[in-house]
Each structure stands twice: as C-alpha cells, then as structure tokens.
Amino acid sequence: MRCKSFYESIDIAPQPLEDMKRRFQFNQWVYINLIKPRMSVCPVVPLTGEDFKVICPFYKAKEQAKHDEWAGVDDHNRLKRELTGACGEYGSLKFWGWEDRFDAEIVGDSRKKSFPDFRPFGIQCEIKGSALGNVPIVFRENKCSNLIYTTDHKKVWLLGIATPEVLKTYVDDNLRLTFARPDKIGFYGFAHLVDAPSSREDLKSLCEKFRLDLGFRNGIMLP
C-alpha cells in the first residue's frame, strides 16, 4: 500500500521512484508529516552519561563484528546505524526498567541472535527505528509486533507499537535509500501505531494479542 498523500503532493501516480532525489524527498515528507506529530505525544527516554558507558563499547564492537562478518557488504554509515540501534534498544529497555539486562554480547555470526528483541523477557516483539530525520526500515514479513522508535542519540522517542498487519500494510520500497537488504522495506504507518504501554505486563498482553502463527526467520524458529 503506497502512501498516496505523498505521491499526490508531487503530482504523480503511486509508482516506483527511480530518482534518488525523490526518495530523499519521500523520507523527509514522512518525517515531517508523520513522525514529528507522534514525537510530540509519545514517551521520551533520556540517555545519560552512565547509559553511554554501556552503549558506546557495545555499538563500536558490534560495528567491527558486522564489518568482519559481511566483508564490506552494506558498510555505508554502519557505525552510525549501530549507534542508532544500540540507543534504541537500550532506551526501550530503560523505559520498562530492564536496562540492567541489556545484552552487550558480541557474536561473530549474527544469525545466532536472529530472534525478536524482547524474547528474553518473554515478549514477542522486535525493536526497529531510525536516527532523527530518517524513516525506519522493517522486515517485509513479520510474525510479531515491532516497537518503533526514533533517536537523536541523546534521547529515544518511543513512537509506538506496530502490529504485524500495520507492518504489512504501511510500507513502501521508495522509502529505502539503499538496496543491500531485499528482505527489508521502509515503514510509514505512524498514524496507525498503538501507544507504548507503561507497564511490562500491558506490553506483553498487547504483543500476544496481535502475534501471528509461529514462523521462521533466517532458518531460526520464532518461539
């Protein structure tokens, strides 16, 4: 389902946009019109100096591990992407009081950790987000909900929970600025997010409500 409002704003029919300039334009349109309104009403998690004593060693080590594993594939801005991911994951755990259980283990084979981010807490939910001003990239196929966030690497805005149906419906390839991961796609369904629950119990109940049947990702079964 393409974002008709954007295509109407540039006076063309919904279609593949091969022009990279227009892809950037699409990203900025989504950020200004869809992400920023959510930022004004969602929970915000500040990241302190103590938090970065955990975050910094982790994201730098992970960037090196990914560089070694993938031998230069999709290396563009990898260090920033790993910082964004580490801030989002740590900030999300901090919001629910789980920051002391942040998994800082670095593995040489990323497939060994290819499971929903909240699974260690008994919750079937991924964490997906972006640096401020960008659009999150999500998996094309999702069996569980995703917590969507954005971060300026000082704060984390928990924009809300995207159900599998929302993740399937409100995506567009034209929000992807690179093509290194064909199993991922740009997300724009911010107006359809469920507010992030304040309690762990409500988060678990919400994710269980929308969870689909068991499936596989990268050969690993989703529990």
N, C-alpha and C positions, 0 to 999 in steps of 0.2 A: 504494500500500500504506500504509494508515494505521497509526499507532503504537498498537497495541491496548492495550499496557500503560498508556498514559496514559488512554485512554478508560475502561478498566476502573477506574482509580484514582478517577475521578469518577462511576462507576456509570452510564454511558450507552453506547449502542452507537456505534461509529465513524460519524460523520456530520459534515456541515458545522456548525461552531460559529459562529453569527452574533454571539454575545455577545463583545464585545472583551475583557471581563474574563477570560473563559475562554481567549481567545487568549494573553493575557499569562501566564495560569496554565500553559498548554501550553509556552510558551517557557521559563519558569522550571523546569518539570519536566524538559525536555530538558537544560537547562544543568546542573542539579544531578545528574541521574541518568545522563546520557550523556556530556556534555562534560567535567565535572570529573574523572571517572575517567581519561579519556585525557590530561588535563593533567598528571597525576601520573607518567606514564610516557613522555611524548613529549619530543623535543628542545625546549629553550627558548633563544631568541636575545635577549640583552640589547641594548637600543638606547642608545647613548651620546650625549653632547652633540655630538660630531663628526658622528654619524649625523643628528642633527636639524638640523644646518646644511644638509643636503641635503633632508631630508624637509619641513621647515617651509615654505620658499619654494614648493616644488612643490605641496603639498596646498592651500595658500591660493590659488595661481594657478589650480589646476585647479577649485577650487570656484567661482571667479569665471567661468571659461570655461564651466563647465556651467550656471551661472545664466544667462549670456548666451545660450547655445545653446538651452536649453529654456524660456526665458521664464517662469520661475516654476513649471514642472511638477515635481512631486516635490521641492520645495525644503526640505521639513521635515528638519531636522538634517543638511542636506547637508554643512556644514563638518565635522562630526564624522565623517560617513561617509567623506569624502575623507581625513581624517586616519587613520581606521582602515585604509582601503585602501592608503594610502601606507606606513604602518607594516608592514602585512602583506607587501606586495611587496618593500620594502627589506629587511625581516628575512629573508624567504625567500632573496633573492639573497645576503645576507650569510652565511647558513648554508652555502651552497655556494661561497662565495668569489667571488661575482660583483657585490658591491655597487658596485664602481667602474664597472659597466656599467648602473647604474640609469638608466632613460630618463626624464629630467626635462623632456622636450619637451612643451609645451602646444599642443594643436591646437584650432582652432575647430570642427572637425567631428569628433566622437568616432568616427564610422564609419571614419575613416581608420586608427584604431588598434584596430579590432574584429577581433582575432585572438588566439589563445592566448598568454598572458603570457610563456611560456618559449620561444615560437617563435624569437626572435632568437638563442637558444642551441642551436637545432636540436632542441628537445624540444617535443612536442605536449602541453602541459599548461597548464591555467588555474590561477589563484590566486583562491580565494574564501574569505572568512572573515567574522568579526564582532568587534565590541567585546566585551570580557569581560561575561558575563551575558546575551548575546544569542545568537540562532541564525543561522547563515549562510544566505544566500539564494543559490540557484544557478539556472542556466538550466534550463528544463524539458527541453530537448533538448541533449545533449552528445555530441560525436564523440570527445572526448579526456578523459583523466582530469583531475581537479581536485585541487590541493593545498589542503587545508582547514586553516585556522588560526584562532586567536583571539588578541586582544591587549588589554592594558590601557594601551597607548600608551607603555609603558616596556619591555615585553618582548613577544616574539611566541612563542606556543606553536604548533609545527608538529604539528598533531593527526594528520596522515597523508594518504595518497593515496586518493581516492575514484575507483573505476573508473566508466566510463560506465554499467555495469549497476547498480552501487550507487546512482549518482546518479539513475537512473530509478526504482529500487525504493523507496528510503527517503526519501520526500518527502511533504509534506502541506501543502495550502493554508492550513490553520489555523495554521501557523507564520508566516504572513505577517501583519504588523501594519499594512501599507498595501497598497493595490491599484493603485499607479501603474504598475507594470511587470507586465502579464499574462504576459510571457514568462519570469517568474521564480517560484520556489517555495521554501518552507522545507525545509531538509535536517536529517535526524535520524539518519543511518546511521553514527554514530561508532563503534559496536561492530564495524563492517564495514570500517573503514579499514585500509589497508596502511601499516605503519610507514614514515616518510620515510627513504629510503636515505641513507647517509652520504656517498656519492660521486656525482659528476655522472654518471659512466658508468652506475651502477646506476639512477639516476633515469631516464635516457634509455631504458634497456632495459625498465624497468618500464612506462613510459608507452607505448612502442612495442608491448609485449605486449598491452595492453588497448585500444589505439586502434582505432576503428571505421573504416568506409569514409569516403572524403572526402565533405565536405558543404559547406553554405553557412550563413553567419550574417550577417544584415543585408546580403545581397547580395554578401558577400565570401567567396571560396572558402577553406576551411580547407586548408592545404597538406598 
